[in-house]
Amino acid sequence: MGGEAFPEKEFTVDPTRVEEFLLALGLAPEPGYRPVPGAPVPLGFLMYVSAYGPEEVHGNLGVDFKGALYGGSEFEVLVPVRVGDRLKVRPRVAGSYEKRGSSGLLKFWEVAADYLLPDGQPALRERSTVVVREGGR
């Protein structure tokens, strides 16, 4: 399986959500930083808001969200995202593969998402991995 796209969604980078993200992780931003319109968004925030909804993606893959493991993420920042930006996110399945581990067969799903500015310019590309142990589907 690969290339399957999920519905595009739109969201606004809300200052309250950015502040929640910083507090939840206990991050100390640069002195004087405040999540006001125009301020840069900390890396990892877009994953925190989960704009495309992992439950929807996992459901379409036939994966029980509770039985899945987070296998990591990679981000490619093309344009800084700022508080107040309106973005579209386009998630898709980029591929899948299997590996045999000491605990049995593992299935790896690569999920990619492009975050686009209103003019269609890509701001960020995210690639994450969902891992499911055989029998966890």
matplotlib code that plots the C-alpha trace (Angstrom):
import matplotlib.pyplot as plt

x = [0.0, 1.3, 0.1, -3.4, -4.4, -6.7, -9.0, -7.3, -8.0, -7.5, -6.6, -5.3, -2.2, -3.9, -1.8, -3.6, -2.7, 1.0, 1.1, -0.5, 2.2, 5.0, 3.5, 2.7, 6.3, 7.8, 9.7, 11.4, 11.2, 13.7, 13.6, 10.7, 9.0, 5.2, 2.9, 1.4, 0.3, 3.4, 5.7, 7.5, 5.9, 8.1, 9.2, 7.0, 3.9, 2.2, 2.5, 1.0, -2.1, -2.5, -4.5, -5.2, -6.3, -4.2, -7.4, -8.7, -5.4, -5.0, -8.7, -8.1, -5.1, -7.1, -4.8, -6.1, -4.8, -4.3, -2.2, 0.1, 3.5, 5.0, 8.1, 9.4, 9.0, 11.1, 10.3, 11.5, 10.9, 10.6, 9.1, 8.8, 5.2, 3.9, 1.2, -2.0, -1.0, -3.9, -2.6, -3.9, -2.6, -2.6, -1.7, -1.1, 0.3, 3.8, 4.4, 4.6, 6.9, 7.4, 10.3, 10.7, 11.8, 12.6, 8.9, 7.5, 6.4, 6.3, 4.4, 5.6, 3.4, 5.0, 2.6, 3.6, 1.9, 2.4, 1.5, 0.6, 0.2, -2.9, -1.1, -0.3, 3.4, 4.6, 5.7, 6.6, 6.8, 6.3, 7.0, 6.1, 6.1, 3.4, 4.5, 2.1, 3.0, 1.5, -2.0, -2.3, -4.4]
y = [0.0, 3.5, 6.8, 6.6, 10.1, 11.2, 14.2, 17.6, 19.6, 23.3, 24.8, 28.1, 28.1, 29.3, 31.2, 29.4, 26.0, 27.1, 28.1, 24.8, 23.0, 24.8, 24.3, 20.6, 19.9, 22.2, 24.0, 27.3, 29.4, 32.1, 35.0, 37.3, 34.8, 35.0, 33.1, 36.2, 36.5, 36.5, 34.7, 31.6, 28.3, 25.8, 22.7, 19.8, 22.0, 20.8, 17.2, 18.2, 19.6, 16.5, 18.4, 15.4, 13.1, 10.0, 8.0, 8.7, 7.6, 4.5, 3.6, 3.8, 1.6, -0.9, -0.4, -0.2, 3.1, 1.5, -1.3, 0.9, 2.2, 5.5, 4.8, 8.4, 11.4, 13.5, 17.1, 19.2, 22.9, 24.8, 28.1, 29.1, 28.6, 31.5, 31.9, 32.9, 31.2, 29.3, 26.0, 23.0, 19.6, 16.7, 13.3, 10.2, 6.7, 6.9, 3.2, 0.1, -2.8, -5.7, -6.9, -9.9, -9.0, -11.0, -10.6, -11.6, -9.9, -6.1, -4.0, -0.4, 2.2, 5.4, 8.3, 11.6, 15.0, 18.3, 21.5, 24.2, 28.0, 29.6, 30.3, 26.6, 27.0, 24.0, 25.2, 21.8, 18.1, 15.5, 11.8, 9.6, 5.8, 3.7, 0.3, -2.6, -6.0, -9.0, -9.6, -5.9, -5.1]
z = [0.0, -0.8, -2.1, -0.6, 0.2, 3.1, 3.0, 3.1, 6.2, 7.1, 10.5, 11.9, 14.2, 17.3, 19.9, 22.8, 21.4, 20.9, 24.6, 25.6, 23.6, 25.3, 28.8, 28.2, 27.2, 29.8, 27.1, 27.9, 24.7, 24.0, 26.5, 25.6, 23.3, 23.3, 21.0, 19.4, 15.7, 13.6, 16.1, 14.8, 15.8, 17.7, 15.8, 16.7, 17.3, 14.1, 15.2, 18.6, 17.0, 14.9, 12.4, 10.2, 13.2, 13.8, 14.5, 11.0, 9.4, 11.6, 10.9, 7.2, 7.6, 9.6, 12.6, 16.1, 17.5, 20.9, 19.5, 17.4, 18.4, 17.4, 15.2, 15.0, 12.8, 10.4, 9.5, 6.6, 7.2, 3.9, 5.2, 8.9, 10.2, 12.3, 14.9, 13.0, 9.8, 8.1, 6.8, 4.8, 5.6, 3.1, 4.7, 2.7, 3.0, 1.6, 1.9, 4.1, 4.8, 7.2, 9.4, 11.5, 15.0, 18.2, 19.2, 15.8, 12.6, 12.6, 10.1, 9.4, 7.8, 6.5, 6.7, 5.0, 5.4, 3.5, 5.3, 2.8, 3.1, 1.6, -1.6, -2.0, -1.0, 1.1, 4.5, 6.1, 5.2, 7.9, 7.6, 10.5, 11.1, 12.7, 13.9, 14.5, 15.9, 14.1, 15.5, 16.5, 13.5]

ax = plt.figure().add_subplot(projection="3d")
ax.plot(x, y, z, "-o")
ax.set_aspect("equal")
plt.show()
